Amino acid sequence: MSPHVFLVAGEESGDRLGASLIAAIKQRAPGARFSGVGGSHMAGEGVVSPFPLGDLAIIGFSAILGSLPKILRRIREAADAVVAAKPDVLVIIDSPEFTHRVARRVRKIAPHIPIVDYVCPSVWAWRPGRARAMRSYVDHVLALLPFEPAAMKRLGGPPTTFVGHPLSERIGALRPNAEEARRRLSDPPVLLVLPGSRSGEIRRMAGVFGQAVALVAQRVGALKVVVPSIPRLADAVKAATSTWPVPVRIVTSPDDKDAAFRIARAALSKSGTSTLELALAGVPMAAAYQVSFLEEMIGRAFIRVKSYILANLVLDENVVPEFLQHFCNPENLAAALVPLLSDTPERRRQVEAFARLDGIMAIGSAVPSDRAAEVILECVRP
């Protein structure tokens, strides 16, 4: 079998998933052909995108309005490219505001093309009606989180298979060897601080995080504070942490970030994927987030989850303390962090809970991209 697979990604994280998926499909079906919309990672696997992925990197409501004509044009161009290519299967990857619109257009024009959605939308958190609506244009969903297949079934969505989270492929880089494990428990403790990966998050979170770190240092003594960043935001992080009363080491390379995860005693993180990454690394944490008043009101009206912390959702237990909005203040954060820096019931509870993640996420049993490739090839119609 030599299938033709068309992949559509809408941002860099999807581009990385797409590249790994292509490599996995090549292993299973060496003659497979690939087309798609993607970036540099998929280009490295031979996919020539009809337009730059950066055209879709629009952040903010006003920016979206200003770029709407271009976005709509790119949706049409992507869908028309799929139809013209006549692939055996279309794989849309994350970025539902873009990729799902492409999928709906393709289904209308060429209903015979099977469509697989790689990365389940967060229908379990908000806008649950999307799940049932997806049945009209998605044939199968590949979920990164173990609870998502049951959620999609409960909400009337398409058939869904848990394939695993890409973070599970990085376990070796995140977990300490014997020497690093000793450093994790040595003084002065290394405290990871992750205020976010967007400039707006850094502006909102850096001040309160810095004040919390100062309180922690007053109570426990010397700390080594490490703040991971991506290169393009390093200057913003440096400026935002320049007034912190404790020395800060900013790391930007993936290797340095991984090394910091392996020796960190504890972490203070904004809510998001980073909390699952820390949990897989075995780093106890406190998590927090602040948004505007309008975003808070929208969240209260539409978001239905028992925790905003991804690690808690996967564990189905609120082991990571979270502080949202006005609860996100220096005193609360410091009070949650201090017990995590020594052998306390609070620290042990998190470490023991994180140890369950390998079983919950099926880590070590198969590579997520390989699981995804298997399902996609099964969806190819003769």
The 8 nearest C-alpha neighbors of each residue, nearest first, counted from 0:
[[1, 2, 28, 30, 31, 29, 381, 376],
 [2, 0, 31, 30, 28, 3, 32, 29],
 [3, 1, 31, 87, 0, 4, 32, 379],
 [2, 4, 32, 86, 87, 33, 31, 5],
 [5, 3, 33, 88, 86, 87, 89, 2],
 [4, 6, 34, 89, 35, 33, 86, 90],
 [7, 5, 35, 90, 91, 89, 36, 34],
 [6, 8, 36, 91, 35, 92, 90, 37],
 [9, 7, 92, 13, 37, 14, 36, 10],
 [8, 10, 94, 13, 55, 97, 98, 52],
 [11, 9, 13, 12, 8, 14, 52, 56],
 [10, 12, 14, 13, 15, 38, 9, 52],
 [11, 13, 15, 14, 10, 16, 93, 8],
 [14, 12, 16, 8, 15, 11, 10, 92],
 [13, 15, 11, 17, 12, 37, 16, 8],
 [16, 14, 18, 12, 13, 17, 40, 11],
 [17, 15, 13, 19, 14, 18, 20, 12],
 [16, 18, 20, 14, 15, 19, 13, 21],
 [17, 19, 41, 21, 15, 20, 16, 40],
 [20, 18, 22, 16, 21, 17, 368, 23],
 [19, 21, 17, 23, 368, 18, 22, 16],
 [22, 20, 24, 18, 23, 19, 17, 25],
 [21, 23, 25, 19, 20, 24, 18, 26],
 [24, 22, 20, 26, 369, 25, 21, 372],
 [25, 23, 27, 21, 372, 26, 22, 28],
 [26, 24, 29, 28, 22, 23, 27, 21],
 [25, 27, 23, 24, 28, 29, 22, 21],
 [28, 26, 24, 25, 29, 23, 372, 373],
 [27, 29, 25, 31, 30, 24, 26, 1],
 [30, 28, 25, 31, 26, 27, 1, 24],
 [29, 31, 1, 28, 32, 25, 0, 2],
 [30, 32, 1, 2, 28, 29, 3, 25],
 [33, 31, 3, 4, 2, 30, 34, 1],
 [32, 34, 4, 3, 5, 46, 31, 35],
 [35, 33, 5, 46, 4, 6, 47, 32],
 [34, 36, 6, 5, 7, 48, 46, 37],
 [35, 37, 48, 7, 8, 6, 49, 77],
 [38, 36, 8, 14, 48, 52, 41, 35],
 [37, 39, 52, 40, 41, 14, 42, 51],
 [38, 40, 42, 41, 43, 37, 14, 11],
 [41, 39, 43, 42, 18, 15, 38, 14],
 [40, 42, 18, 44, 43, 46, 39, 38],
 [43, 41, 46, 39, 45, 44, 40, 47],
 [42, 44, 40, 41, 45, 39, 46, 18],
 [45, 43, 41, 42, 46, 18, 21, 40],
 [44, 46, 42, 43, 47, 41, 33, 34],
 [47, 45, 42, 34, 41, 44, 35, 48],
 [48, 46, 42, 45, 49, 35, 34, 36],
 [47, 49, 36, 50, 37, 35, 46, 51],
 [50, 48, 36, 47, 51, 77, 35, 76],
 [49, 51, 48, 52, 36, 54, 73, 37],
 [52, 50, 53, 54, 48, 38, 49, 37],
 [51, 53, 54, 38, 37, 55, 50, 10],
 [52, 54, 56, 55, 51, 10, 38, 57],
 [55, 53, 52, 56, 51, 50, 57, 70],
 [56, 54, 53, 57, 52, 9, 70, 10],
 [57, 55, 53, 54, 58, 10, 52, 9],
 [56, 58, 55, 63, 62, 59, 54, 66],
 [59, 57, 62, 56, 63, 60, 61, 55],
 [58, 60, 62, 61, 63, 57, 64, 56],
 [59, 61, 63, 62, 64, 58, 57, 65],
 [62, 60, 64, 63, 59, 65, 58, 66],
 [63, 61, 65, 59, 64, 60, 66, 58],
 [62, 64, 66, 60, 61, 65, 67, 57],
 [65, 63, 61, 67, 62, 66, 60, 68],
 [64, 66, 62, 63, 67, 61, 68, 60],
 [65, 67, 63, 69, 64, 68, 62, 70],
 [66, 68, 70, 64, 69, 65, 63, 71],
 [69, 67, 71, 70, 66, 72, 65, 64],
 [68, 70, 72, 67, 66, 71, 73, 54],
 [71, 69, 67, 73, 72, 68, 66, 74],
 [72, 70, 74, 68, 73, 69, 67, 75],
 [71, 73, 69, 75, 70, 74, 76, 68],
 [72, 74, 76, 70, 75, 71, 77, 69],
 [75, 73, 71, 77, 72, 101, 76, 78],
 [76, 74, 72, 78, 73, 77, 79, 71],
 [77, 75, 73, 79, 74, 78, 80, 72],
 [76, 78, 80, 74, 79, 75, 73, 81],
 [79, 77, 81, 101, 75, 80, 105, 76],
 [78, 80, 82, 76, 81, 77, 75, 83],
 [81, 79, 77, 83, 78, 82, 76, 84],
 [82, 80, 78, 84, 79, 83, 77, 85],
 [81, 83, 79, 85, 84, 80, 78, 109],
 [84, 82, 80, 81, 85, 79, 86, 78],
 [83, 85, 81, 82, 86, 80, 34, 5],
 [86, 84, 82, 83, 81, 87, 112, 3],
 [87, 85, 3, 88, 84, 4, 5, 89],
 [86, 88, 3, 379, 2, 4, 112, 85],
 [87, 89, 113, 4, 86, 112, 379, 114],
 [90, 88, 114, 5, 6, 4, 113, 115],
 [89, 91, 6, 115, 116, 114, 5, 7],
 [92, 90, 7, 116, 98, 6, 117, 8],
 [91, 93, 117, 8, 13, 7, 116, 118],
 [92, 94, 118, 95, 13, 117, 91, 8],
 [95, 93, 9, 96, 97, 98, 92, 10],
 [96, 94, 99, 98, 97, 93, 120, 100],
 [95, 97, 94, 99, 98, 100, 93, 9],
 [98, 96, 95, 100, 99, 94, 9, 101],
 [97, 99, 95, 101, 100, 91, 94, 96],
 [100, 98, 102, 95, 101, 97, 96, 103],
 [99, 101, 103, 102, 98, 97, 104, 96],
 [100, 102, 98, 78, 99, 104, 74, 103],
 [103, 101, 99, 105, 100, 104, 106, 98],
 [104, 102, 106, 100, 105, 101, 136, 99],
 [103, 105, 107, 101, 102, 106, 78, 100],
 [106, 104, 102, 108, 107, 103, 78, 109],
 [107, 105, 110, 103, 109, 104, 108, 136],
 [106, 108, 104, 105, 109, 110, 103, 136],
 [107, 109, 105, 106, 110, 104, 82, 103],
 [110, 108, 106, 111, 105, 107, 112, 82],
 [109, 111, 106, 112, 107, 108, 105, 113],
 [110, 112, 109, 113, 106, 108, 380, 87],
 [113, 111, 110, 88, 109, 114, 87, 89],
 [114, 112, 88, 89, 138, 111, 115, 378],
 [113, 115, 89, 137, 138, 90, 88, 112],
 [116, 114, 90, 139, 140, 138, 137, 89],
 [115, 117, 140, 91, 90, 92, 141, 118],
 [116, 118, 92, 141, 91, 140, 93, 115],
 [119, 117, 93, 142, 141, 143, 116, 92],
 [118, 120, 142, 140, 141, 121, 117, 116],
 [121, 119, 122, 118, 95, 93, 123, 130],
 [122, 120, 123, 124, 119, 125, 126, 127],
 [121, 123, 127, 125, 124, 120, 126, 130],
 [124, 122, 121, 125, 150, 127, 303, 147],
 [125, 123, 303, 302, 122, 121, 304, 126],
 [124, 126, 302, 122, 127, 301, 123, 303],
 [125, 127, 128, 122, 129, 301, 124, 302],
 [128, 126, 122, 129, 125, 130, 123, 154],
 [129, 127, 130, 126, 131, 132, 154, 122],
 [130, 128, 132, 127, 131, 126, 133, 122],
 [131, 129, 156, 133, 128, 132, 127, 154],
 [130, 132, 156, 155, 133, 129, 134, 128],
 [131, 133, 129, 134, 130, 135, 128, 156],
 [134, 132, 130, 135, 131, 137, 136, 129],
 [135, 133, 157, 132, 137, 136, 131, 156],
 [134, 136, 133, 132, 137, 131, 138, 103],
 [135, 137, 133, 134, 103, 106, 102, 138],
 [138, 136, 114, 134, 133, 139, 115, 135],
 [139, 137, 114, 115, 157, 113, 136, 134],
 [138, 140, 115, 158, 137, 157, 159, 116],
 [141, 139, 159, 116, 115, 117, 119, 142],
 [140, 142, 117, 160, 118, 159, 161, 116],
 [143, 141, 161, 119, 118, 144, 160, 162],
 [142, 144, 164, 163, 162, 118, 161, 145],
 [143, 145, 142, 146, 147, 163, 164, 161],
 [144, 146, 147, 161, 360, 143, 359, 313],
 [147, 145, 144, 149, 148, 150, 313, 161],
 [146, 148, 150, 149, 145, 144, 151, 142],
 [149, 147, 159, 151, 150, 146, 160, 152],
 [150, 148, 152, 147, 151, 146, 153, 159],
 [151, 149, 147, 153, 148, 152, 123, 154],
 [150, 152, 156, 154, 148, 153, 149, 147],
 [153, 151, 149, 155, 154, 150, 156, 148],
 [154, 152, 150, 151, 155, 149, 156, 148],
 [155, 153, 151, 152, 156, 130, 150, 131],
 [156, 154, 131, 152, 153, 151, 130, 157],
 [155, 157, 130, 131, 151, 154, 152, 134],
 [158, 156, 134, 139, 159, 138, 133, 140],
 [159, 157, 139, 140, 156, 160, 138, 152],
 [158, 160, 140, 148, 139, 141, 157, 142],
 [161, 159, 141, 142, 148, 162, 140, 158],
 [160, 162, 142, 145, 163, 141, 143, 148],
 [163, 161, 367, 370, 371, 142, 143, 160],
 [164, 162, 143, 367, 161, 144, 360, 165],
 [163, 165, 143, 166, 167, 367, 144, 162],
 [166, 164, 167, 168, 367, 163, 169, 368],
 [167, 165, 168, 169, 164, 276, 170, 279],
 [166, 168, 165, 169, 170, 164, 362, 163],
 [169, 167, 166, 165, 170, 366, 367, 164],
 [170, 168, 166, 167, 172, 171, 173, 165],
 [171, 169, 173, 172, 167, 168, 174, 166],
 [170, 172, 169, 173, 174, 168, 175, 167],
 [171, 173, 169, 170, 174, 257, 258, 261],
 [174, 172, 280, 170, 171, 257, 261, 260],
 [173, 175, 280, 261, 171, 172, 170, 176],
 [176, 174, 261, 179, 180, 177, 173, 262],
 [175, 177, 179, 178, 180, 174, 261, 181],
 [176, 178, 180, 179, 181, 175, 182, 183],
 [179, 177, 181, 180, 176, 182, 175, 183],
 [178, 180, 182, 175, 176, 181, 262, 177],
 [179, 181, 183, 177, 175, 182, 178, 176],
 [180, 182, 178, 179, 183, 184, 185, 177],
 [183, 181, 185, 179, 184, 180, 262, 178],
 [184, 182, 262, 180, 264, 181, 263, 185],
 [183, 185, 182, 181, 264, 180, 186, 188],
 [186, 184, 182, 183, 188, 187, 181, 264],
 [187, 185, 188, 184, 182, 189, 222, 221],
 [186, 188, 222, 221, 185, 223, 189, 220],
 [189, 187, 186, 222, 264, 223, 185, 190],
 [188, 190, 223, 263, 264, 224, 222, 191],
 [191, 189, 224, 265, 266, 263, 223, 264],
 [190, 192, 266, 225, 224, 226, 267, 263],
 [191, 193, 267, 226, 266, 268, 225, 194],
 [192, 194, 268, 195, 226, 269, 267, 227],
 [195, 193, 201, 269, 204, 205, 268, 192],
 [196, 194, 200, 193, 201, 197, 269, 268],
 [195, 197, 198, 228, 200, 229, 194, 201],
 [198, 196, 200, 199, 195, 201, 232, 202],
 [197, 199, 201, 200, 202, 196, 232, 235],
 [200, 198, 202, 201, 197, 203, 195, 204],
 [201, 199, 203, 195, 197, 202, 198, 204],
 [200, 202, 198, 204, 205, 199, 194, 203],
 [201, 203, 199, 200, 204, 205, 198, 239],
 [204, 202, 200, 201, 205, 199, 289, 206],
 [203, 205, 201, 194, 206, 207, 202, 200],
 [206, 204, 208, 201, 207, 209, 202, 194],
 [207, 205, 209, 208, 204, 210, 203, 239],
 [206, 208, 210, 209, 329, 205, 204, 211],
 [209, 207, 211, 205, 206, 210, 204, 212],
 [210, 208, 212, 206, 243, 211, 207, 205],
 [209, 211, 213, 207, 212, 208, 329, 206],
 [212, 210, 329, 208, 333, 214, 213, 209],
 [211, 213, 215, 209, 214, 210, 216, 208],
 [212, 214, 210, 216, 211, 215, 244, 209],
 [215, 213, 217, 211, 212, 216, 333, 218],
 [214, 216, 212, 218, 217, 333, 213, 219],
 [215, 217, 220, 213, 219, 218, 214, 221],
 [218, 216, 214, 215, 220, 219, 213, 221],
 [217, 219, 215, 216, 220, 214, 337, 213],
 [220, 218, 216, 217, 215, 221, 337, 222],
 [221, 219, 216, 217, 218, 222, 215, 187],
 [222, 220, 187, 216, 219, 223, 188, 186],
 [223, 221, 187, 188, 224, 189, 216, 220],
 [222, 224, 189, 190, 188, 187, 225, 221],
 [223, 225, 190, 247, 189, 191, 222, 248],
 [224, 226, 248, 191, 247, 249, 192, 190],
 [225, 227, 249, 192, 193, 191, 248, 250],
 [228, 226, 250, 249, 256, 251, 225, 193],
 [229, 227, 251, 233, 250, 230, 226, 232],
 [228, 230, 251, 232, 231, 233, 227, 196],
 [231, 229, 233, 251, 232, 228, 252, 234],
 [230, 232, 229, 233, 234, 228, 235, 251],
 [233, 231, 235, 230, 234, 229, 236, 228],
 [232, 234, 236, 230, 235, 231, 228, 237],
 [235, 233, 237, 236, 232, 238, 231, 230],
 [234, 236, 238, 232, 237, 233, 239, 198],
 [237, 235, 239, 233, 238, 234, 240, 232],
 [238, 236, 234, 240, 235, 239, 241, 233],
 [237, 239, 235, 241, 236, 240, 234, 242],
 [238, 240, 236, 237, 241, 205, 235, 202],
 [241, 239, 243, 237, 242, 238, 236, 205],
 [240, 242, 238, 243, 239, 237, 247, 236],
 [243, 241, 240, 244, 239, 238, 209, 245],
 [242, 244, 240, 209, 245, 241, 210, 213],
 [243, 245, 213, 242, 246, 209, 210, 241],
 [246, 244, 243, 247, 213, 224, 212, 216],
 [247, 245, 224, 248, 244, 223, 243, 222],
 [248, 246, 224, 225, 249, 245, 226, 240],
 [247, 249, 225, 226, 224, 250, 246, 223],
 [248, 250, 226, 227, 225, 247, 251, 228],
 [251, 249, 227, 255, 228, 252, 256, 226],
 [250, 252, 228, 229, 230, 227, 253, 249],
 [251, 253, 255, 254, 250, 256, 229, 230],
 [254, 252, 256, 255, 257, 251, 250, 229],
 [253, 255, 257, 256, 252, 258, 172, 251],
 [256, 254, 258, 252, 257, 253, 250, 259],
 [257, 255, 253, 259, 258, 254, 227, 250],
 [256, 258, 260, 254, 259, 255, 173, 172],
 [257, 259, 255, 261, 256, 260, 254, 262],
 [258, 260, 256, 261, 257, 262, 263, 255],
 [261, 259, 257, 263, 258, 262, 173, 256],
 [260, 262, 175, 258, 174, 259, 173, 263],
 [263, 261, 183, 259, 179, 260, 182, 180],
 [264, 262, 189, 260, 183, 265, 190, 259],
 [263, 265, 183, 189, 188, 190, 340, 282],
 [266, 264, 283, 190, 282, 284, 263, 339],
 [267, 265, 191, 284, 190, 192, 268, 283],
 [266, 268, 192, 285, 284, 286, 193, 191],
 [269, 267, 193, 286, 192, 194, 266, 270],
 [268, 270, 287, 286, 288, 194, 195, 193],
 [271, 269, 308, 286, 287, 288, 268, 274],
 [272, 270, 273, 274, 309, 308, 269, 275],
 [271, 273, 274, 275, 309, 276, 270, 310],
 [272, 274, 276, 271, 275, 277, 270, 268],
 [275, 273, 277, 272, 276, 310, 271, 278],
 [276, 274, 310, 278, 277, 272, 273, 309],
 [275, 277, 273, 279, 274, 278, 280, 272],
 [278, 276, 280, 274, 282, 275, 279, 273],
 [277, 279, 281, 275, 280, 276, 353, 282],
 [278, 280, 276, 281, 277, 275, 353, 356],
 [279, 281, 277, 173, 174, 278, 282, 276],
 [282, 280, 278, 279, 350, 353, 277, 283],
 [281, 283, 277, 265, 280, 278, 264, 284],
 [284, 282, 265, 349, 346, 266, 339, 281],
 [285, 283, 266, 265, 267, 282, 286, 319],
 [284, 286, 267, 320, 319, 321, 336, 335],
 [287, 285, 321, 268, 269, 270, 267, 320],
 [288, 286, 322, 269, 321, 323, 270, 327],
 [287, 289, 323, 269, 270, 324, 322, 327],
 [288, 290, 324, 323, 203, 291, 327, 287],
 [291, 289, 294, 295, 292, 324, 288, 203],
 [290, 292, 294, 293, 295, 289, 324, 296],
 [291, 293, 295, 294, 296, 290, 297, 324],
 [294, 292, 296, 295, 291, 297, 290, 298],
 [295, 293, 297, 291, 296, 292, 290, 298],
 [296, 294, 292, 298, 293, 297, 299, 291],
 [295, 297, 299, 293, 298, 294, 300, 292],
 [298, 296, 294, 300, 295, 299, 301, 293],
 [297, 299, 295, 302, 301, 300, 296, 294],
 [300, 298, 296, 297, 301, 302, 295, 303],
 [299, 301, 297, 298, 296, 302, 303, 295],
 [300, 302, 298, 125, 299, 297, 303, 126],
 [303, 301, 125, 298, 124, 299, 304, 300],
 [302, 304, 124, 125, 301, 305, 123, 299],
 [305, 303, 306, 124, 302, 307, 123, 125],
 [304, 306, 303, 307, 312, 317, 311, 308],
 [307, 305, 308, 304, 312, 311, 317, 309],
 [306, 308, 309, 270, 304, 305, 312, 271],
 [309, 307, 311, 306, 310, 270, 271, 312],
 [308, 310, 312, 311, 275, 271, 274, 313],
 [309, 311, 275, 313, 312, 308, 274, 314],
 [312, 310, 317, 314, 308, 316, 309, 313],
 [313, 311, 315, 309, 314, 310, 308, 306],
 [312, 314, 310, 315, 311, 309, 144, 145],
 [313, 315, 311, 316, 312, 310, 356, 352],
 [316, 314, 312, 313, 311, 317, 310, 146],
 [315, 317, 314, 311, 318, 312, 313, 319],
 [318, 316, 311, 319, 315, 306, 320, 312],
 [317, 319, 316, 349, 311, 320, 348, 352],
 [318, 320, 317, 285, 321, 284, 311, 349],
 [321, 319, 285, 286, 318, 322, 317, 335],
 [322, 320, 286, 287, 285, 319, 323, 308],
 [321, 323, 287, 327, 326, 286, 288, 320],
 [324, 322, 288, 327, 326, 287, 289, 325],
 [323, 325, 289, 327, 326, 288, 290, 322],
 [326, 324, 327, 323, 328, 289, 322, 288],
 [327, 325, 322, 323, 324, 328, 331, 287],
 [328, 326, 322, 323, 325, 324, 287, 288],
 [327, 329, 331, 330, 326, 207, 332, 325],
 [330, 328, 211, 332, 210, 331, 207, 333],
 [329, 331, 333, 332, 328, 334, 211, 214],
 [332, 330, 334, 333, 328, 329, 335, 327],
 [333, 331, 335, 329, 334, 330, 211, 336],
 [332, 334, 336, 211, 330, 335, 215, 331],
 [333, 335, 331, 332, 336, 337, 330, 338],
 [336, 334, 332, 333, 337, 285, 331, 338],
 [337, 335, 333, 339, 334, 338, 332, 285],
 [336, 338, 339, 340, 334, 335, 333, 215],
 [339, 337, 340, 336, 341, 343, 345, 335],
 [340, 338, 346, 336, 337, 341, 265, 345],
 [339, 341, 338, 337, 264, 265, 336, 342],
 [342, 340, 339, 343, 338, 346, 337, 184],
 [343, 341, 346, 347, 344, 340, 339, 338],
 [344, 342, 346, 345, 341, 338, 347, 339],
 [343, 345, 347, 346, 348, 342, 338, 349],
 [346, 344, 343, 348, 347, 338, 339, 349],
 [345, 347, 339, 343, 348, 349, 344, 350],
 [346, 348, 344, 350, 349, 345, 351, 343],
 [349, 347, 345, 351, 346, 350, 344, 352],
 [348, 350, 352, 351, 347, 346, 283, 318],
 [349, 351, 347, 353, 352, 348, 281, 346],
 [352, 350, 354, 348, 349, 353, 347, 355],
 [353, 351, 349, 354, 350, 355, 348, 318],
 [354, 352, 350, 355, 356, 351, 278, 349],
 [353, 355, 351, 352, 356, 350, 357, 281],
 [356, 354, 353, 352, 357, 358, 359, 351],
 [355, 357, 359, 358, 353, 354, 360, 279],
 [358, 356, 362, 360, 359, 355, 361, 354],
 [357, 359, 361, 356, 360, 355, 362, 354],
 [358, 360, 356, 357, 361, 355, 145, 314],
 [359, 361, 362, 357, 358, 356, 145, 163],
 [362, 360, 358, 359, 357, 364, 363, 163],
 [363, 361, 357, 360, 364, 167, 358, 365],
 [362, 364, 365, 361, 366, 357, 167, 168],
 [363, 365, 362, 361, 366, 358, 367, 360],
 [366, 364, 363, 367, 370, 362, 369, 361],
 [365, 367, 369, 368, 370, 168, 364, 363],
 [368, 366, 163, 370, 162, 369, 371, 365],
 [367, 369, 371, 20, 370, 366, 19, 372],
 [368, 370, 372, 366, 23, 371, 367, 373],
 [371, 369, 367, 373, 162, 368, 372, 366],
 [370, 372, 368, 374, 369, 373, 162, 367],
 [373, 371, 369, 375, 24, 370, 374, 23],
 [372, 374, 370, 376, 371, 375, 369, 377],
 [373, 375, 377, 371, 376, 372, 378, 370],
 [376, 374, 378, 372, 377, 373, 371, 379],
 [375, 377, 378, 379, 373, 374, 372, 24],
 [376, 378, 374, 375, 379, 373, 380, 372],
 [379, 377, 375, 376, 380, 374, 113, 88],
 [380, 378, 376, 377, 87, 88, 381, 375],
 [379, 381, 378, 87, 113, 377, 88, 112],
 [380, 379, 87, 0, 378, 2, 377, 376]]
